[in-house]
Amino acid sequence: MTNFPNSAPPPYWAPPTVDSKRIVCGVLGILLGALGIHKFILGYTTAGIIMLLVTLLTCGVGGTVMYIIGLIEGITYLTKTDAEFVRIYQQGKKEWF
């Protein structure tokens, strides 16, 4: 009879890593920047609501500006290293650019 270590099985779902969060936020910032989805993922609820409301309440006119902001932020997220991303956007809580 063999003795197996008494350990729990690995979880089926693992929390997202910093790298995957950086990539997801970067891609969403580029593709859906006007809606502020990338802000919600980072936990910046107020900034996300501002972007979403400006886009919706101006019937898309302000959405162009929000899209450009999201595009710049998405590219910025993707060009940062994991350590820089964590330091600036998760620990430092830098909401804009």
N, C-alpha and C positions, 0 to 999 in steps of 0.2 A: 504494500500500500504506500502510495506516495503522499507526501505532505505538501499541500499547496499553501502559499502564503495567504493569510487572511486579509485580503484587500478587496476593495470595492471595484466592480468592473468600470472601465473607462466610460465617461459620459458620452451619450450619443450626440449631444450638441455641445460644442465648445464656444465660449464667448469669442467675439471677433477680436482679432489681433489688431495691433496698432497699424500694421502695414495694410491690412485689408480695409480698415476704416479710412485710412488716408486715400487709398485708391478709390473706394466707393464714393467718398465725399468729393474727390477730384473729378471723377467722371460725371457724377450728378450735378456738380457745379457747372460743368461745361454743357451738359445736355439740357438740364432743367433748372438752370440758374435763376431764371426769373421767378420761379415758384418758391425758392428758398429751401428746397428739400435738404440740401447739404447742411444748412444751418440747423435744422431739426435733428439731424443725425449726430451732429457735434454737441447738441444740448443747448444751443443758443436759440431758445424758443422765441424770445422777443425779436431778435433779428430776423428769424424765419417768418414770423407773423408780419413784420413790417414789409418784407419783400413780397410776400404773398398778397397782402392787402393793396400795396401800391400797384401790383400787376392787375389785380382783379378790379379795383375801384376806378382805375383810369382806363378801363377797357383795352388794356394792352399797350397804351401809349407810354406809360411809365414802365411797362414791362421791358421795353427796349433797353432802358437804362439799367434795370435790374438784371437783365440778361447779360449785359456787358460786365456788370459787377460780378455776377456768378461765373462768367467765363474767365475773368482775371483771377478770381479766387480759386477756381478749379485748376487752372494752370499752375498757380502758386502752390497749391496743395501737392500736386504731382511732382513738382520740382524740388520740394523739401525732402530731406532725409527723414527717416523714422524718428530719430532723436530730436531733430529740429521741429518736426510736426507736433510731437508730444509736448515739448517745452513751450512752443509758441501758442498752439491752439487748444491743448487740453489742460496743461498746467497754468499757462499764462492767461488763458481765456480771452485771447484777442479775437473779437467778433468780426471786425471788418478789415479786409485786405490783410 
